[in-house]
């Protein structure tokens, strides 16, 4: 358990640092305005998650999943884990559940963000 936790923590530090550096580089190239950085990180992270899940399974190397998938990609973007969960549901034939998961995750997350903003604004008002 401790070993796995350390793998996730180390991977998370690498992923979060990569996210930060990607953001800096993208803003220099693209500029501010539309949230291109977030879109780029989410798409890239989802692509890498898809590739990793296949590669690790192919090589029977799922022991690296905590470090690479949960840690590095989780630190880079949690959207990749969300994408993997949605596709896994879809591939298991749970299409309705997958659709509800996607709609619920996005809708509820945005509603929670608004609720958090209102709560904090109410506290500081």
Protein Blocks (a to p, Z undefined) as FASTA:
>chain_A
ZZmmmmmmmmmmmmmmmmmmmmmmmmmmnogcidfklmmmmmmmmmmmmmmmmmmmmnop
mmmmmmmmmmmmmmmomklmmmmmmmmmmmnopamlmmmmmmmmmmmmmmmmmmmmmmmm
mmmZZ
